[in-house]
Amino acid sequence: MNPDLDLGLERLIRAPRASVWSAWTDPAKLAQWWIPAPTHCRVERLEPRPGGAFVTLMSDDGAAFVPHLDACFLAVDELERLVFTNAVDSGWRPAAPAPVPMTATITLAEHPEGTDYRVVVRHGDPAARKHHADLGFADGWGMVTAQLAALAEGATTR
């Protein structure tokens, strides 16, 4: 991780890696945690394979949905790692300018108490990193990680 270009978070999720992996790769589960509550998430396409689409929509009222993420998976190593970017959209086209161009790496490792969960979000330059931090990376990604943990650990979700 390059502290001038990247943002990250780490968390122990007290659930097996398979549960965390399922929460990332099952569209119905992803929709429950991927966007900070109370905003609603709709998963349009989730193809967890290299080159596969990752498209989500969001809604404040659960009725009118707007684009949230149109991305492409770069690497998928079952139960271990997901890498996606919004620099390339789900149709493999260079993305229209994204609010925060990034590549995210999610890693899952065995831990005696569950899953060692790590996120690294890479940016192209320090200004993009700062912009993402200023938009609330720590709060937003922290909140969705807590929601992911609650789902994987068996707590009630939305």
C-alpha positions as CSV (number, residue, x, y, z in Angstrom):
1,M,0.0,0.0,0.0
2,N,1.3,3.4,-1.0
3,P,0.1,5.9,1.6
4,D,0.4,8.8,-0.9
5,L,-2.0,7.1,-3.4
6,D,-4.0,4.4,-1.5
7,L,-6.7,4.2,1.2
8,G,-7.3,1.1,3.2
9,L,-9.1,-0.6,6.1
10,E,-8.7,-3.8,8.0
11,R,-11.2,-5.7,10.1
12,L,-11.6,-9.0,11.8
13,I,-14.9,-10.5,10.7
14,R,-16.0,-13.2,13.1
15,A,-17.3,-15.5,10.4
16,P,-15.7,-18.1,8.1
17,R,-14.1,-16.8,4.9
18,A,-16.8,-18.7,2.9
19,S,-19.5,-16.6,4.5
20,V,-17.7,-13.3,3.7
21,W,-17.0,-14.5,0.2
22,S,-20.7,-15.4,-0.3
23,A,-21.7,-11.9,0.9
24,W,-19.5,-10.5,-1.8
25,T,-20.4,-12.8,-4.6
26,D,-24.2,-13.5,-4.1
27,P,-26.2,-10.5,-5.6
28,A,-29.0,-10.9,-3.0
29,K,-26.5,-10.7,-0.1
30,L,-24.4,-7.9,-1.7
31,A,-27.5,-5.8,-2.0
32,Q,-28.0,-6.0,1.8
33,W,-24.7,-4.3,2.7
34,W,-22.9,-2.7,-0.2
35,I,-24.2,0.8,0.2
36,P,-24.4,2.6,3.6
37,A,-27.9,2.3,5.2
38,P,-30.5,3.6,4.9
39,T,-29.8,4.0,1.2
40,H,-31.0,1.0,-0.8
41,C,-28.9,-1.0,-3.2
42,R,-29.9,-2.9,-6.3
43,V,-27.4,-5.2,-8.0
44,E,-27.8,-5.1,-11.7
45,R,-24.9,-7.3,-12.7
46,L,-22.5,-9.3,-10.5
47,E,-20.1,-11.6,-12.5
48,P,-17.3,-12.4,-10.1
49,R,-14.7,-13.5,-12.6
50,P,-11.9,-11.7,-14.4
51,G,-13.5,-9.4,-16.9
52,G,-16.9,-9.8,-15.3
53,A,-19.3,-6.9,-14.6
54,F,-20.0,-5.3,-11.3
55,V,-23.0,-2.9,-11.6
56,T,-25.0,-1.5,-8.8
57,L,-27.7,1.2,-8.4
58,M,-28.8,3.1,-5.3
59,S,-32.0,4.7,-4.0
60,D,-32.9,6.9,-1.1
61,D,-36.5,5.8,-1.1
62,G,-36.3,2.3,-2.5
63,A,-38.3,3.3,-5.6
64,A,-36.2,5.5,-7.8
65,F,-32.7,4.1,-8.5
66,V,-29.7,5.9,-9.9
67,P,-26.3,4.6,-11.0
68,H,-23.9,3.8,-8.2
69,L,-21.1,1.7,-9.6
70,D,-20.3,0.5,-13.1
71,A,-17.1,-1.5,-12.8
72,C,-15.2,-4.5,-14.1
73,F,-13.5,-7.3,-12.1
74,L,-9.8,-7.6,-12.8
75,A,-9.0,-10.6,-10.6
76,V,-11.0,-13.1,-8.7
77,D,-9.3,-15.8,-6.6
78,E,-12.0,-17.8,-4.9
79,L,-12.2,-17.3,-1.1
80,E,-9.1,-15.1,-1.2
81,R,-9.2,-12.0,-3.4
82,L,-11.5,-9.7,-5.5
83,V,-10.0,-6.9,-7.5
84,F,-12.3,-4.4,-9.4
85,T,-11.9,-1.1,-11.1
86,N,-14.2,1.7,-12.2
87,A,-11.7,2.9,-14.8
88,V,-13.2,0.2,-17.1
89,D,-16.9,-0.2,-17.1
90,S,-18.9,-3.4,-17.2
91,G,-18.8,-3.4,-21.1
92,W,-15.0,-3.2,-21.0
93,R,-15.1,0.4,-22.3
94,P,-12.9,3.2,-20.8
95,A,-15.2,4.6,-18.1
96,A,-16.7,8.1,-18.4
97,P,-15.1,10.2,-15.8
98,A,-15.9,8.6,-12.4
99,P,-16.3,10.7,-9.3
100,V,-13.4,8.8,-7.8
101,P,-11.4,6.7,-10.3
102,M,-10.0,3.7,-8.4
103,T,-9.0,0.1,-8.3
104,A,-10.1,-1.8,-5.1
105,T,-8.5,-5.0,-3.8
106,I,-10.4,-7.0,-1.2
107,T,-8.5,-9.8,0.5
108,L,-9.8,-12.5,2.8
109,A,-7.4,-14.5,5.0
110,E,-7.9,-17.2,7.6
111,H,-7.8,-15.9,11.2
112,P,-8.3,-18.0,14.3
113,E,-11.4,-16.0,15.1
114,G,-12.8,-15.8,11.6
115,T,-11.7,-13.8,8.6
116,D,-8.9,-11.2,8.3
117,Y,-10.6,-8.7,5.9
118,R,-8.6,-6.1,4.1
119,V,-9.4,-3.4,1.6
120,V,-6.9,-1.4,-0.4
121,V,-8.3,1.3,-2.8
122,R,-5.7,2.6,-5.2
123,H,-5.8,5.9,-6.9
124,G,-3.9,7.4,-9.8
125,D,-2.5,10.4,-8.0
126,P,-2.5,12.0,-4.6
127,A,-5.3,14.5,-5.5
128,A,-7.6,11.6,-6.4
129,R,-6.7,9.9,-3.1
130,K,-7.4,13.1,-1.1
131,H,-10.7,13.6,-3.0
132,H,-11.8,10.1,-2.0
133,A,-10.7,10.6,1.6
134,D,-12.6,14.0,1.7
135,L,-15.7,12.4,0.3
136,G,-15.8,10.1,3.4
137,F,-13.9,7.0,2.5
138,A,-13.3,6.0,6.1
139,D,-16.9,6.5,7.1
140,G,-18.5,5.0,4.0
141,W,-16.3,2.0,3.6
142,G,-16.2,1.6,7.3
143,M,-20.0,1.5,7.5
144,V,-20.4,-1.0,4.6
145,T,-17.7,-3.2,6.1
146,A,-19.7,-3.2,9.4
147,Q,-22.8,-4.1,7.5
148,L,-20.9,-6.9,5.7
149,A,-19.6,-8.2,9.0
150,A,-23.1,-8.2,10.5
151,L,-24.5,-10.2,7.5
152,A,-21.6,-12.6,7.5
153,E,-21.7,-13.1,11.3
154,G,-25.4,-13.8,11.1
155,A,-26.9,-10.6,12.4
156,T,-30.1,-9.2,11.0
157,T,-29.6,-6.9,8.0
158,R,-31.9,-4.6,6.2
